[in-house]
């Protein structure tokens, strides 16, 4: 019985389902790390999964979920946008660096075992320079700056690119260049549609000088969006048109958000917790001590964590 409940993840984790380095599953996934449109991924500090004797220490289900996040999906699965930048971290100690109840032993790290991963930054804030007077060096809206959105509490964006503030202004937004700059592609000027509960966290359009505060708001927004996407991955029309059932389901066993982000979500956080009760299998959200959706202050400087 213990083996059975462990195999489905009741204790927060399952065994590694490794992949061969020559397997198309792995080679296709590594193609998502090229610096081109549609390939959003990078490894924090260049630390990629260990390969030993031709076997990659990175779970097939992680690859599947991350491949899904790299694709454009219907708004009902979270949003109509396309993740442009997702930085991943697999840097962790041998023992879990999640919080552990005082009467529980610390478990082996899911990241160290290859069944977990973290997202430390997600997508970009994009800024457009607009003429304020005829003396601005840009007499039509043009692209000015873009910055990756950190999901870590200790990383702050700064308005550090100089411009003529007397004669020009710079306006920013999450995921698109506002005010249709002439040198941006049509796709880059369109704001993606987002589910209403999630869109309430979007900071909207804001002056470049407010990018520090707006960057923190954008980090909360992206944390919530990724959470929703991962919890609905098995819904019809998301990963596959018919949905995933039984052994084909790929919702993570455990999904843990940085506490600083959930503290800023307002009433969306309890909504996500209630939503998790309907999404995680085996009533994990209500019955498992380590599975399902939760938050953890230990992740405030580590990012959004999920594992199988």
C-alpha positions, 0 to 999 in steps of 0.5 A, a space after each residue: 500500500 505504501 508503494 502504491 500511494 508513493 507511486 502516484 505521488 501522495 508523499 509529494 513526489 514519484 520516481 524519475 522517468 528518465 530519458 535518453 540523450 538521443 531520444 527525440 523527446 530530449 532533442 526536441 526539447 533542447 531545441 526550445 533553448 535556441 535564441 529564436 522566436 518560439 524557443 523561450 527557454 534558458 538555464 539559470 547560470 547555464 546549469 543544465 540537467 546531468 547526462 550520465 551514460 547517455 541518460 538525462 537526469 530530467 523527468 519526461 513529464 517535466 519535458 512534456 509540461 515545459 514543452 506545453 508552456 512553450 506553445 500558444 494555447 487558447 485563452 481558456 487555458 490561461 491566455 492567448 499569448 506566447 511565452 517569450 522567455 522562461 528561465 529555468 533553475 535546477 540548482 538545489 541541495 541534496 536535501 529539500 529546500 522547501 519548508 518542512 513541518 518540524 515533526 517530518 524528516 526532510 525529503 530528498 530534493 525533487 530537483 536534485 533527483 531530476 523530477 522537479 524544476 523552477 521558473 525564475 523569470 517569465 516573459 518581458 516588460 516592453 517599453 516604447 518611446 513617444 515624442 512629447 515635443 518636436 525636439 524628441 529624437 523620435 518623432 514617432 513611437 519606437 521601441 525603447 527597452 525591454 526587460 525580463 520579469 523576475 519571479 524572485 522577491 530580491 530582484 528589482 527592475 530599474 529604469 536605467 536606460 537614459 533618454 531625453 525626459 524633457 522632450 520624450 516619454 517612455 510607456 511600458 506594458 507586459 508582453 507587448 509594446 504599447 502605442 504601436 511603435 513603428 519598428 515593432 512587429 504587428 504581433 509585438 504590439 498586440 496585448 494578449 487576452 487573459 482570463 479576467 481573474 488573472 488579468 486583474 494582476 496585470 499592471 497595465 500601461 505605466 511610465 518607465 520610471 515606475 518599472 520597479 513597482 510594476 515589475 514586482 506586480 508583473 512577477 505576481 501576475 506571471 506566477 499566477 498565470 503559470 500556475 493556472 496554465 499548469 493546473 489546466 494542462 489536462 483540460 480539453 483544448 489545452 495540451 490536446 483537444 480531447 484532454 488528458 485522462 488516467 495515465 496521460 494526465 500531466 498536471 504536476 504532483 506538487 506546485 509551490 509558489 513563492 509566498 511573497 507572490 501569493 501574499 500580493 495576489 489578494 483574493 485570487 490566491 484562495 480562489 486558486 487553492 479552491 480551484 486546485 481541489 478540482 484539478 489535482 487527482 486523488 484529492 491531493 489538495 485536501 488529503 496529501 501532506 506534500 502534494 497539490 498547490 501551496 506556497 513557501 517563503 523558502 522559495 521567495 528567492 528561488 522561483 516557482 517550483 513544480 515537480 512530479 
